[in-house]
């Protein structure tokens, strides 16, 4: 995840710098500022995505815990039903 963030930021920064260099000798400082702004925006979006991913992981962990609890309850119920069936058959 962090590698993707770094690659995205580097790509945007590179594109910004290349577009500034490919221009007709325009304002280099302005181009650098624009590239930095684009890189900052990409970094902000990446951090938000990372936060969303962490939230999703927390939700998935809670769902797994609930599923395991339900499975344990089902197994306990199955054991009780099995014992009740055995008692009924023994009579």
Secondary structure, 3 states (H helix, E strand, C coil): CHHHHHHHHHHHHHHHHHHHHHCCCCCHHHHHHHHHHHHHHHHHHHHHHHHHHHHHHHHHHHHHHHHHHHHHHHHHHHHHHHHHHHHHHHC
